């Protein structure tokens, strides 16, 4: 009965669309997902020209549903307002999922035109909802209602979420200021798209050509084969090619004996978006910062950083700065120690130069080998991508009772993509689908990430979640296994942690499902899962040599463990420098010059000259392709404190596969989404708030005694 009442709200709004729907009946993007698993995206039917008409129709459909809710003559109740909002906009939600896949994985000149036109329309659409006065009045009434206190805790949390989100986006502003916010948001959407497309163009249009056999000097066979394959795919007149993406550049910087080519590769990578050409991002990012400051002030905040953190765990920018600086100084000291050892090698080899950023990874490898008798090339033959994927599945089974079965009866958007059905291995109940898109290609953004195509929920039936993991591993020679580095293996487990967060979700309302938690909490489950890669159980079962099928010998495992914290100073400085720049950019309220700001800020921090930020300002997509991580890149460190503390719950117990601790982790973290305050959820798992000492122990940094 309840579902019938809720759906009746939309009858009048959908009647208007009957004629229009008829004209759009052939647009596959407007059709419900059909087939097994509660329906799946029909990737075999979608075409770029379908997006614009589908988006325009679906936006209006959702707005009509919103108007029906807002203008309901009956007094607001949870069902006729909040639950109705949760059920609205199914068409645009489906389209949004597919649209996001095209943006990240299938970008093209044709799609980019659509993206530039649609981005501000999406922004305008969101503002029409957030600034709907009648709708907000209903939400506010429920938020302040004593009757709402009788609802379930999950329902109360959902009311709180809607109320706080609407207020953050300007629901309480006067009409004039609402118009200003709307205009700013549309301008920002356009700039975000421009920034992303400029960066993608730089990554795909620039490369280092390897023209002679000597240009391959020092490269492992799989890196060499990948470079040869890249040159063939690009159809360039060269023996090989190093693409301008992290997955190609970093192995080259690590192993190439050609210092001149390392410098060239480093140069094109760190100057992405900063070349004074048509893809230069400096003026774009300055405009983004100016608009963000203006928006924050309209919303009553001192800076954009203050606005951004208002719905995060940290709450206060100063807390994030204090945390970052507490880790920064010991990390810098560790870098100085490591560089001194590298410089000794340079000097001993008779070379007359000071370590430069394009030398760091190369000489770090030499130090690793000399100090720990550990060579990445010795480990890599054991790290086969497909075996590690099976290892992740096995860990998910041990921790959360999940099982994975590959299926071929659902469409995919590219031949590289494969799909697995995910079930509870004890009950046999299906919980979702996992799509895996592992390889780099033209039109795909660099990096690695997780997406949710559909969130788990129980409001509209028992809806299965659909998630994906996307990476940029380099294909090598035909029929050869894909071998990845230890760092890439960590990244693989990290992103799978996000996927498990979505797959384990067991909530009622989609807005609270899976990874829909505070930005500085969402990285905690993913960072936590990285620990299981190095467990003996995974290494012995799945780290098998690609030729002999033998597991990593114990002597090599021991050396990996001894070298576990090697390079931690570099990784910490590289990441926290970007985090500090991000926060300081968004605390600033005056117009900045990106080059001066970057230099002055890093100089004041005494940034080691041998390292650059992980993301320089003109290529910092995390903070300039959307508001997602803006004034939020610190989240990786914040979550790592929680992660390190959480893993100690296992080591204090029976070890990484302690069933009781794993069940508590599922019950209090992975399954509950945002149904409870994140701090409270963690305390329910650990019995207390996280302690930062665990992070310092994990990184082998000195623990500073607190007064």
C-alpha positions as CSV (number, residue, x, y, z in Angstrom):
1,X,0.0,0.0,0.0
2,X,2.8,2.4,0.9
3,X,4.4,2.0,-2.5
4,X,1.1,2.7,-4.2
5,X,0.6,5.9,-2.2
6,X,4.1,7.1,-3.0
7,X,3.8,6.4,-6.7
8,X,0.5,8.2,-6.9
9,X,2.3,11.4,-6.2
10,X,3.9,11.2,-9.6
11,X,0.8,10.3,-11.7
12,X,-0.1,13.9,-12.6
13,X,3.5,14.8,-13.4
14,X,4.0,11.8,-15.7
15,X,0.8,12.4,-17.6
16,X,2.3,15.5,-19.1
17,X,5.0,13.4,-20.5
18,X,3.0,10.8,-22.4
19,X,3.2,12.5,-25.7
20,X,6.8,13.5,-25.3
21,X,7.7,10.0,-24.1
22,X,6.2,8.7,-27.3
23,X,8.6,10.8,-29.4
24,X,11.5,9.6,-27.3
25,X,10.5,6.0,-27.2
26,X,13.3,4.9,-29.4
27,X,16.0,6.6,-27.3
28,X,17.7,3.7,-25.4
29,X,18.9,5.9,-22.7
30,X,15.3,6.6,-21.6
31,X,14.4,3.0,-21.3
32,X,14.5,1.1,-18.0
33,X,17.4,-1.2,-17.5
34,X,16.1,-4.7,-18.3
35,X,17.5,-8.2,-18.1
36,X,18.9,-10.1,-15.1
37,X,19.9,-8.7,-11.7
38,X,17.1,-6.3,-11.6
39,X,18.2,-4.8,-15.0
40,X,21.6,-3.8,-16.3
41,X,22.8,-0.9,-18.5
42,X,22.2,-1.6,-22.2
43,X,25.7,-0.5,-23.2
44,X,25.3,-2.2,-26.6
45,X,22.5,0.3,-27.5
46,X,23.8,3.7,-26.4
47,X,25.1,6.3,-28.8
48,X,26.5,9.7,-28.1
49,X,23.8,11.6,-30.0
50,X,21.2,10.1,-27.7
51,X,22.5,11.9,-24.6
52,X,21.3,15.4,-25.1
53,X,17.6,14.6,-25.8
54,X,17.6,12.0,-23.1
55,X,19.1,14.3,-20.5
56,X,16.7,17.1,-21.3
57,X,13.7,14.9,-21.1
58,X,14.8,13.2,-17.9
59,X,15.6,16.5,-16.2
60,X,12.2,17.8,-16.9
61,X,10.6,14.6,-15.7
62,X,12.4,14.8,-12.4
63,X,11.6,18.5,-12.0
64,X,7.9,17.7,-12.5
65,X,8.1,14.9,-9.9
66,X,9.8,17.4,-7.5
67,X,7.0,19.9,-8.1
68,X,4.4,17.2,-7.3
69,X,6.1,16.6,-4.0
70,X,6.6,20.3,-3.2
71,X,3.0,21.2,-4.0
72,X,1.3,18.2,-2.2
73,X,-1.6,19.8,-0.3
74,X,-1.2,17.3,2.5
75,X,1.0,18.0,5.5
76,X,4.6,16.8,5.0
77,X,5.3,13.3,6.2
78,X,8.4,11.2,5.8
79,X,6.6,9.1,3.2
80,X,5.1,11.9,1.1
81,X,8.3,14.0,1.1
82,X,11.5,12.2,2.0
83,X,10.7,8.7,0.7
84,X,9.1,10.3,-2.3
85,X,12.3,12.2,-3.0
86,X,14.2,9.0,-2.8
87,X,12.0,7.4,-5.4
88,X,12.0,10.3,-7.8
89,X,14.3,10.8,-10.8
90,X,15.0,7.2,-11.7
91,X,15.4,8.0,-15.4
92,X,18.0,10.8,-14.8
93,X,19.8,8.6,-12.3
94,X,20.2,5.9,-14.9
95,X,21.4,8.3,-17.5
96,X,23.8,10.0,-15.1
97,X,25.5,6.6,-14.5
98,X,26.0,6.0,-18.2
99,X,27.0,9.6,-18.8
100,X,29.7,9.4,-16.1
101,X,31.0,6.2,-17.7
102,X,31.4,7.9,-21.0
103,X,33.1,10.9,-19.4
104,X,35.7,8.7,-17.6
105,X,36.2,5.8,-20.0
106,X,34.9,6.7,-23.5
107,X,35.7,10.3,-23.9
108,X,35.8,11.5,-27.6
109,X,35.6,14.7,-29.5
110,X,31.9,14.0,-30.2
111,X,31.1,13.3,-26.6
112,X,33.1,16.4,-25.4
113,X,30.8,18.7,-27.3
114,X,27.8,17.2,-25.6
115,X,29.6,17.3,-22.2
116,X,30.4,21.0,-22.6
117,X,26.8,21.8,-23.3
118,X,25.2,19.5,-20.7
119,X,27.4,20.3,-17.7
120,X,25.9,23.7,-16.9
121,X,22.4,22.3,-17.5
122,X,23.0,19.6,-14.9
123,X,24.2,22.3,-12.5
124,X,21.1,24.4,-13.2
125,X,18.9,21.3,-12.7
126,X,20.4,20.6,-9.2
127,X,20.0,24.2,-8.2
128,X,16.3,24.2,-9.2
129,X,15.8,21.3,-6.7
130,X,18.0,22.7,-3.9
131,X,16.4,26.1,-4.1
132,X,12.8,25.0,-4.4
133,X,11.3,27.0,-1.5
134,X,8.2,24.9,-1.1
135,X,10.2,21.7,-1.1
136,X,12.6,23.0,1.5
137,X,9.8,24.2,3.7
138,X,8.5,20.6,3.8
139,X,11.9,19.2,4.6
140,X,12.6,21.8,7.2
141,X,9.2,21.1,8.8
142,X,10.1,17.5,9.2
143,X,13.6,18.3,10.4
144,X,12.1,20.4,13.3
145,X,9.1,18.1,13.9
146,X,8.8,16.3,17.2
147,X,7.0,13.5,15.4
148,X,10.1,12.8,13.4
149,X,11.8,11.7,16.6
150,X,9.5,8.6,16.5
151,X,10.9,7.5,13.2
152,X,13.7,4.9,12.8
153,X,17.3,6.2,13.3
154,X,17.9,5.6,9.6
155,X,14.9,7.7,8.6
156,X,16.0,10.5,11.0
157,X,19.5,10.4,9.5
158,X,18.0,10.8,6.0
159,X,15.9,13.8,7.0
160,X,19.1,15.3,8.6
161,X,21.0,14.6,5.4
162,X,18.4,16.3,3.1
163,X,18.1,19.3,5.4
164,X,21.8,19.9,5.8
165,X,22.5,19.4,2.1
166,X,19.8,21.9,1.1
167,X,21.0,24.5,3.6
168,X,24.6,24.1,2.4
169,X,23.5,24.7,-1.2
170,X,21.6,27.9,-0.3
171,X,18.1,26.9,0.5
172,X,17.8,29.6,3.1
173,X,19.2,32.5,0.9
174,X,17.0,35.2,-0.4
175,X,16.0,35.0,-4.1
176,X,18.6,37.4,-5.3
177,X,21.4,35.4,-3.7
178,X,20.0,32.1,-4.9
179,X,20.2,33.4,-8.4
180,X,23.8,34.4,-7.8
181,X,24.6,30.9,-6.5
182,X,22.9,29.3,-9.5
183,X,24.9,31.4,-11.9
184,X,28.2,30.6,-10.1
185,X,27.4,26.9,-10.1
186,X,26.7,26.9,-13.9
187,X,29.9,28.7,-14.5
188,X,31.8,26.3,-12.3
189,X,30.3,23.3,-14.2
190,X,31.6,24.7,-17.5
191,X,35.0,25.4,-16.0
192,X,35.3,21.9,-14.5
193,X,34.5,20.3,-17.8
194,X,37.1,22.6,-19.6
195,X,39.8,21.7,-17.0
196,X,39.1,18.0,-17.4
197,X,39.1,18.0,-21.1
198,X,42.3,20.1,-21.3
199,X,44.1,17.7,-19.0
200,X,42.9,14.7,-21.0
201,X,44.1,16.3,-24.2
202,X,47.6,16.9,-22.6
203,X,47.8,13.3,-21.5
204,X,46.8,11.9,-24.9
205,X,48.6,14.3,-27.2
206,X,52.0,14.3,-25.5
207,X,54.5,11.4,-25.3
208,X,58.1,10.4,-25.3
209,X,59.1,8.6,-28.5
210,X,61.8,5.8,-28.1
211,X,63.6,5.9,-31.4
212,X,66.6,3.6,-30.9
213,X,67.3,0.4,-29.0
214,X,69.5,2.4,-26.6
215,X,66.3,4.4,-25.6
216,X,65.0,1.2,-24.0
217,X,68.1,0.7,-21.8
218,X,67.2,-0.5,-18.3
219,X,63.5,-1.1,-19.0
220,X,62.1,-4.4,-17.8
221,X,60.7,-6.6,-20.7
222,X,57.1,-5.9,-19.8
223,X,57.7,-2.1,-19.8
224,X,59.5,-2.4,-23.1
225,X,56.7,-4.4,-24.6
226,X,54.1,-2.0,-23.4
227,X,56.0,0.9,-25.0
228,X,56.3,-1.0,-28.3
229,X,52.6,-1.7,-28.2
230,X,51.8,1.9,-27.5
231,X,53.8,3.1,-30.5
232,X,52.0,0.7,-32.7
233,X,48.6,1.8,-31.4
234,X,49.4,5.4,-32.0
235,X,50.9,4.6,-35.4
236,X,54.0,6.8,-34.8
237,X,57.4,6.4,-36.5
238,X,59.2,5.1,-33.4
239,X,60.2,1.8,-31.8
240,X,58.3,2.6,-28.7
241,X,56.3,5.3,-26.9
242,X,55.9,6.4,-23.3
243,X,52.5,7.8,-22.8
244,X,51.9,10.9,-20.7
245,X,50.0,9.0,-17.9
246,X,51.1,8.0,-14.5
247,X,50.9,4.3,-15.4
248,X,53.5,4.8,-18.2
249,X,55.7,7.6,-16.8
250,X,56.4,6.2,-13.3
251,X,57.8,2.8,-14.4
252,X,59.9,4.6,-17.0
253,X,61.3,7.0,-14.3
254,X,62.0,4.0,-12.1
255,X,64.0,1.8,-14.5
256,X,65.3,3.8,-17.5
257,X,69.0,4.2,-17.5
258,X,68.7,7.2,-19.9
259,X,68.8,10.2,-17.6
260,X,68.1,12.6,-20.5
261,X,64.9,10.7,-21.4
262,X,63.8,10.4,-17.8
263,X,64.0,14.2,-17.6
264,X,62.0,14.6,-20.8
265,X,59.3,12.1,-19.5
266,X,59.2,13.9,-16.1
267,X,58.9,17.3,-17.8
268,X,55.9,16.5,-19.9
269,X,54.2,14.8,-16.9
270,X,54.6,17.6,-14.4
271,X,53.7,20.3,-17.0
272,X,50.3,18.9,-18.0
273,X,47.9,21.8,-18.2
274,X,50.8,24.2,-17.7
275,X,52.2,24.7,-21.2
276,X,50.8,28.0,-22.3
277,X,48.9,26.4,-25.1
278,X,45.2,25.9,-25.9
279,X,45.0,23.3,-23.1
280,X,46.6,25.5,-20.4
281,X,44.6,25.3,-17.2
282,X,46.0,28.2,-15.2
283,X,43.3,30.8,-16.1
284,X,40.6,28.2,-15.7
285,X,41.6,27.2,-12.2
286,X,42.0,30.8,-11.1
287,X,38.4,31.4,-12.2
288,X,37.3,28.3,-10.3
289,X,38.9,29.6,-7.2
290,X,37.4,33.0,-7.5
291,X,33.9,31.6,-8.0
292,X,34.3,29.2,-5.1
293,X,35.3,32.1,-2.8
294,X,32.3,34.1,-4.0
295,X,29.9,31.2,-3.5
296,X,31.3,30.5,0.0
297,X,30.8,34.1,1.1
298,X,27.2,34.1,-0.3
299,X,26.5,31.0,1.8
300,X,27.9,32.7,4.9
301,X,31.4,31.1,5.2
302,X,34.7,32.8,5.5
303,X,36.3,30.7,2.8
304,X,35.5,27.8,0.5
305,X,37.5,25.6,2.7
306,X,35.2,26.4,5.6
307,X,32.2,25.7,3.5
308,X,33.7,22.4,2.1
309,X,34.5,21.1,5.6
310,X,31.1,21.9,7.1
311,X,29.8,18.4,6.2
312,X,33.1,16.5,6.8
313,X,34.4,14.7,9.8
314,X,37.2,17.2,10.3
315,X,34.7,20.2,10.4
316,X,37.5,22.7,10.9
317,X,40.3,23.4,8.3
318,X,42.8,24.0,11.2
319,X,42.4,20.4,12.3
320,X,43.4,19.2,8.9
321,X,46.4,21.5,8.8
322,X,47.5,20.4,12.3
323,X,47.3,16.8,11.3
324,X,49.2,17.3,8.0
325,X,52.0,19.3,9.7
326,X,52.4,16.7,12.4
327,X,53.2,14.1,9.7
328,X,55.0,16.5,7.3
329,X,58.1,17.2,9.4
330,X,59.0,13.6,10.1
331,X,58.3,12.7,6.5
332,X,60.6,15.5,5.2
333,X,63.3,14.4,7.6
334,X,63.0,10.8,6.2
335,X,63.3,12.1,2.6
336,X,66.5,13.9,3.5
337,X,67.9,10.7,4.9
338,X,66.9,8.7,1.8
339,X,68.3,11.4,-0.6
340,X,71.6,11.3,1.2
341,X,71.9,7.6,0.5
342,X,70.9,8.1,-3.1
343,X,73.5,10.9,-3.5
344,X,76.2,8.5,-2.2
345,X,75.4,6.1,-5.1
346,X,75.6,9.0,-7.6
347,X,78.9,10.1,-6.3
348,X,80.3,6.5,-6.1
349,X,79.4,6.0,-9.7
350,X,81.4,9.0,-10.6
351,X,78.5,11.2,-11.8
352,X,78.7,14.9,-11.1
353,X,75.1,15.9,-10.4
354,X,72.7,16.5,-7.6
355,X,69.7,14.3,-7.3
356,X,66.8,15.8,-9.3
357,X,63.1,14.9,-9.3
358,X,63.5,12.8,-12.4
359,X,66.2,10.9,-10.6
360,X,64.4,10.1,-7.4
361,X,62.6,6.9,-8.4
362,X,65.6,5.6,-10.3
363,X,68.0,6.0,-7.4
364,X,65.4,5.0,-4.8
365,X,65.4,1.6,-6.5
366,X,69.2,1.4,-6.3
367,X,69.0,2.2,-2.6
368,X,66.2,-0.4,-2.1
369,X,68.3,-3.0,-3.7
370,X,71.5,-2.1,-1.8
371,X,69.8,-1.7,1.6
372,X,67.2,-4.5,1.5
373,X,68.5,-6.7,-1.3
374,X,65.1,-6.0,-2.9
375,X,64.6,-5.2,-6.6
376,X,61.1,-4.4,-7.9
377,X,61.9,-6.5,-11.0
378,X,62.5,-9.4,-8.7
379,X,59.0,-9.1,-7.2
380,X,57.0,-8.1,-10.3
381,X,57.1,-11.6,-12.1
382,X,55.0,-12.8,-9.1
383,X,52.4,-10.0,-9.4
384,X,50.1,-11.1,-12.2
385,X,47.0,-8.9,-12.5
386,X,44.6,-11.8,-12.9
387,X,46.0,-13.7,-10.0
388,X,45.8,-10.7,-7.8
389,X,42.2,-10.1,-8.8
390,X,41.5,-13.7,-7.7
391,X,43.3,-12.8,-4.5
392,X,41.0,-9.8,-3.9
393,X,38.0,-12.1,-4.4
394,X,39.4,-14.6,-1.9
395,X,40.0,-11.8,0.7
396,X,36.4,-10.6,0.2
397,X,35.2,-14.1,0.9
398,X,37.3,-14.5,4.0
399,X,36.3,-11.1,5.5
400,X,32.7,-10.6,4.2
401,X,31.6,-14.0,2.9
402,X,31.4,-12.8,-0.7
403,X,31.8,-15.0,-3.7
404,X,32.4,-13.9,-7.3
405,X,31.3,-15.7,-10.5
406,X,32.2,-14.3,-13.9
407,X,29.2,-13.8,-16.3
408,X,28.9,-13.0,-19.9
409,X,25.2,-12.4,-20.4
410,X,25.2,-8.6,-19.7
411,X,26.4,-5.9,-22.2
412,X,29.6,-4.0,-21.6
413,X,30.8,-0.7,-23.0
414,X,34.2,-1.9,-24.2
415,X,35.7,-5.3,-25.0
416,X,38.2,-4.9,-22.2
417,X,35.4,-4.9,-19.6
418,X,34.4,-8.0,-17.7
419,X,31.6,-8.6,-15.2
420,X,31.2,-10.8,-12.1
421,X,28.1,-11.7,-10.2
422,X,28.6,-11.2,-6.5
423,X,26.8,-13.4,-3.9
424,X,26.9,-14.2,-0.2
425,X,28.8,-17.5,-0.2
426,X,26.9,-18.8,2.8
427,X,23.3,-18.0,1.9
428,X,23.8,-17.9,-1.9
429,X,21.9,-14.5,-2.0
430,X,23.0,-12.2,-4.9
431,X,24.2,-8.9,-3.6
432,X,25.4,-7.1,-6.8
433,X,27.5,-7.0,-9.9
434,X,31.2,-6.0,-10.2
435,X,32.4,-4.6,-13.6
436,X,36.2,-4.5,-14.1
437,X,37.8,-2.2,-16.7
438,X,41.6,-2.7,-16.1
439,X,43.5,-1.3,-19.1
440,X,44.6,2.1,-20.4
441,X,43.3,3.4,-23.7
442,X,42.6,6.6,-25.6
443,X,39.6,8.4,-24.3
444,X,40.0,7.0,-20.8
445,X,41.2,9.3,-18.0
446,X,44.3,8.3,-16.1
447,X,44.4,6.9,-12.6
448,X,42.3,4.3,-10.9
449,X,38.8,4.7,-9.4
450,X,35.5,3.0,-8.3
451,X,32.1,3.9,-9.6
452,X,28.6,3.0,-8.5
453,X,26.2,2.5,-11.4
454,X,23.3,1.7,-9.1
455,X,23.1,2.0,-5.3
456,X,21.8,-0.7,-3.1
457,X,18.4,0.0,-1.5
458,X,15.3,-1.7,-0.1
459,X,12.8,1.1,-0.5
460,X,11.8,0.1,-4.0
461,X,12.3,-3.6,-3.7
462,X,15.5,-5.4,-2.9
463,X,17.7,-3.5,-5.4
464,X,21.1,-5.0,-6.1
465,X,24.1,-2.6,-6.4
466,X,26.2,-2.4,-9.5
467,X,29.8,-1.2,-9.0
468,X,32.9,-1.0,-11.1
469,X,36.7,-0.7,-10.7
470,X,38.6,1.1,-13.4
471,X,42.4,1.1,-13.8
472,X,45.0,2.0,-16.4
473,X,47.3,-1.0,-16.5
474,X,49.4,-1.2,-19.7
475,X,48.7,-4.1,-22.0
476,X,51.9,-5.9,-23.1
477,X,52.6,-8.5,-25.8
478,X,49.7,-10.6,-27.0
479,X,48.9,-13.6,-24.7
480,X,51.4,-12.4,-22.1
481,X,50.2,-12.0,-18.5
482,X,49.9,-8.4,-17.2
483,X,52.6,-8.0,-14.5
484,X,52.2,-5.0,-12.2
485,X,54.3,-3.3,-9.6
486,X,53.8,-3.6,-5.8
487,X,52.5,-0.1,-5.7
488,X,50.0,-0.8,-8.5
489,X,48.9,-3.9,-6.6
490,X,48.3,-1.8,-3.6
491,X,46.2,0.6,-5.7
492,X,44.2,-2.4,-7.1
493,X,43.3,-3.5,-3.5
494,X,42.6,0.1,-2.5
495,X,40.0,0.6,-5.3
496,X,38.5,-2.8,-4.6
497,X,38.0,-1.6,-1.0
498,X,35.7,1.1,-2.4
499,X,33.9,-1.6,-4.4
500,X,33.4,-3.7,-1.3
501,X,32.0,-0.7,0.5
502,X,29.3,-0.6,-2.1
503,X,28.8,-4.3,-2.4
504,X,28.4,-4.8,1.4
505,X,25.8,-2.0,1.7
506,X,22.7,-3.2,3.5
507,X,20.5,-0.1,4.0
508,X,17.0,0.9,3.1
509,X,17.5,4.3,1.4
510,X,19.7,4.9,-1.7
511,X,21.0,8.3,-0.5
512,X,22.5,6.6,2.5
513,X,24.0,3.5,0.7
514,X,27.5,2.3,0.3
515,X,30.1,4.9,-0.2
516,X,27.8,7.9,0.4
517,X,29.7,8.9,3.6
518,X,31.7,11.9,4.5
519,X,34.6,12.5,2.0
520,X,37.2,12.2,4.7
521,X,35.7,8.9,5.8
522,X,35.1,7.3,2.4
523,X,38.8,6.6,1.9
524,X,39.1,4.6,5.1
525,X,37.6,1.3,3.9
526,X,39.6,1.4,0.7
527,X,42.9,2.2,2.5
528,X,42.2,-0.5,5.0
529,X,41.9,-3.2,2.4
530,X,45.4,-2.5,1.2
531,X,46.8,-4.3,4.3
532,X,45.6,-7.7,3.0
533,X,47.8,-7.7,-0.1
534,X,50.9,-8.3,2.1
535,X,49.4,-11.1,4.2
536,X,51.1,-14.5,3.8
537,X,47.8,-16.1,2.9
538,X,47.4,-13.9,-0.2
539,X,51.1,-14.0,-1.2
540,X,51.3,-17.8,-0.9
541,X,48.1,-18.4,-2.8
542,X,48.1,-15.7,-5.4
543,X,51.6,-14.1,-5.8
544,X,52.7,-16.9,-8.2
545,X,55.5,-16.6,-10.7
546,X,54.2,-16.1,-14.2
547,X,56.5,-18.8,-15.6
548,X,57.0,-21.4,-12.9
549,X,53.7,-20.9,-11.0
550,X,55.6,-21.0,-7.8
551,X,54.7,-18.6,-4.9
552,X,57.0,-15.9,-3.7
553,X,59.8,-17.6,-1.7
554,X,59.8,-16.9,2.0
555,X,63.2,-15.2,1.7
556,X,61.7,-12.7,-0.7
557,X,58.6,-12.2,1.5
558,X,60.9,-11.4,4.4
559,X,62.7,-8.8,2.4
560,X,59.4,-7.2,1.3
561,X,58.4,-7.0,4.9
562,X,61.7,-5.4,5.9
563,X,61.4,-2.9,3.1
564,X,57.7,-2.2,3.8
565,X,58.3,1.4,5.0
566,X,61.0,2.1,2.4
567,X,59.9,5.1,0.3
568,X,57.2,6.1,2.9
569,X,58.9,9.5,3.3
570,X,58.6,10.2,-0.5
571,X,55.0,9.0,-0.7
572,X,54.0,11.1,2.3
573,X,55.7,14.3,1.2
574,X,54.5,13.9,-2.4
575,X,50.8,13.5,-1.2
576,X,50.8,15.9,1.8
577,X,52.3,18.7,-0.3
578,X,49.4,18.4,-2.6
579,X,47.0,18.3,0.4
580,X,48.5,21.4,2.0
581,X,48.4,23.3,-1.3
582,X,44.8,22.3,-1.8
583,X,43.7,23.5,1.7
584,X,45.7,26.7,1.5
585,X,44.3,27.5,-2.0
586,X,40.8,27.2,-0.6
587,X,41.5,29.2,2.6
588,X,42.8,32.1,0.5
589,X,40.2,34.6,-0.5
590,X,42.3,36.8,-2.8
591,X,43.1,36.1,-6.4
592,X,46.2,34.0,-6.7
593,X,48.9,33.5,-9.3
594,X,49.2,29.7,-9.5
595,X,53.0,29.6,-10.2
596,X,53.8,32.1,-7.4
597,X,51.4,30.5,-5.0
598,X,52.8,27.0,-5.6
599,X,56.4,28.2,-5.2
600,X,55.9,30.4,-2.2
601,X,53.8,27.8,-0.3
602,X,56.3,25.0,-1.0
603,X,59.2,27.2,-0.1
604,X,57.6,28.1,3.2
605,X,57.1,24.3,3.9
606,X,60.8,23.6,3.0
607,X,59.7,21.2,0.3
608,X,62.6,18.9,-0.6
609,X,63.8,20.0,-4.0
610,X,64.1,16.4,-5.2
611,X,60.3,15.9,-5.0
612,X,57.4,17.6,-6.7
613,X,53.8,17.5,-5.5
614,X,51.8,14.4,-6.6
615,X,49.5,16.8,-8.4
616,X,50.7,20.2,-9.4
617,X,48.1,22.9,-9.4
618,X,47.4,23.1,-13.2
619,X,46.8,19.3,-13.3
620,X,45.1,18.8,-10.0
621,X,41.9,17.1,-11.3
622,X,40.8,15.9,-7.8
623,X,40.1,19.5,-6.9
624,X,39.4,21.3,-10.2
625,X,37.3,18.8,-12.2
626,X,34.5,19.0,-9.6
627,X,34.0,20.1,-6.1
628,X,34.4,16.5,-4.9
629,X,37.8,16.7,-3.3
630,X,38.2,20.5,-3.3
631,X,39.6,21.5,0.1
632,X,39.4,17.7,0.7
633,X,42.5,16.1,-0.6
634,X,43.7,15.9,3.0
635,X,41.0,13.1,3.3
636,X,43.6,10.5,2.3
637,X,45.7,11.3,5.3
638,X,42.7,11.8,7.6
639,X,41.3,8.4,6.5
640,X,44.8,6.8,6.8
641,X,44.8,7.7,10.5
642,X,41.5,5.8,10.9
643,X,42.8,3.0,8.7
644,X,46.0,2.4,10.6
645,X,44.1,2.5,13.9
646,X,41.4,0.0,12.5
647,X,44.0,-2.5,11.3
648,X,45.5,-2.6,14.7
649,X,42.1,-4.1,15.8
650,X,43.0,-7.1,13.7
651,X,46.6,-7.3,14.8
652,X,45.5,-7.0,18.5
653,X,43.1,-9.9,17.9
654,X,43.8,-13.1,16.0
655,X,45.3,-11.5,12.9
656,X,44.1,-10.2,9.6
657,X,41.5,-12.9,9.2
658,X,40.0,-12.7,12.6
659,X,36.4,-13.6,12.0
660,X,35.0,-11.7,15.0
661,X,36.8,-8.4,14.1
662,X,35.8,-8.8,10.4
663,X,32.2,-9.3,11.3
664,X,32.3,-6.2,13.5
665,X,33.9,-4.3,10.6
666,X,31.1,-5.4,8.3
667,X,28.4,-4.6,10.9
668,X,29.7,-1.1,11.9
669,X,31.4,0.2,8.7
670,X,31.0,-1.7,5.4
671,X,27.3,-2.4,5.6
672,X,25.8,0.7,7.2
673,X,26.6,3.4,4.6
674,X,25.7,6.8,6.0
675,X,22.9,5.6,8.3
676,X,24.8,6.8,11.3
677,X,27.2,9.6,12.1
678,X,30.6,8.4,10.8
679,X,32.5,9.2,14.0
680,X,30.0,7.2,16.0
681,X,30.1,4.3,13.5
682,X,33.9,4.1,13.9
683,X,33.6,4.2,17.7
684,X,31.1,1.3,17.4
685,X,33.8,-0.7,15.6
686,X,36.8,0.2,17.7
687,X,35.2,1.1,21.0
688,X,36.8,4.5,20.9
689,X,37.9,7.3,18.6
690,X,40.9,6.6,16.3
691,X,44.4,7.5,17.6
692,X,47.0,9.0,15.2
693,X,49.8,7.1,16.9
694,X,48.9,4.1,14.8
695,X,49.7,6.0,11.6
696,X,53.1,7.0,12.8
697,X,53.8,3.4,13.8
698,X,52.6,2.2,10.4
699,X,54.9,4.6,8.6
700,X,57.8,4.1,11.0
701,X,57.8,7.8,11.8
702,X,58.7,9.0,15.3
703,X,55.7,9.5,17.6
704,X,55.7,13.0,19.2
705,X,54.7,13.0,22.8
706,X,51.6,15.1,23.2
707,X,51.2,17.2,26.3
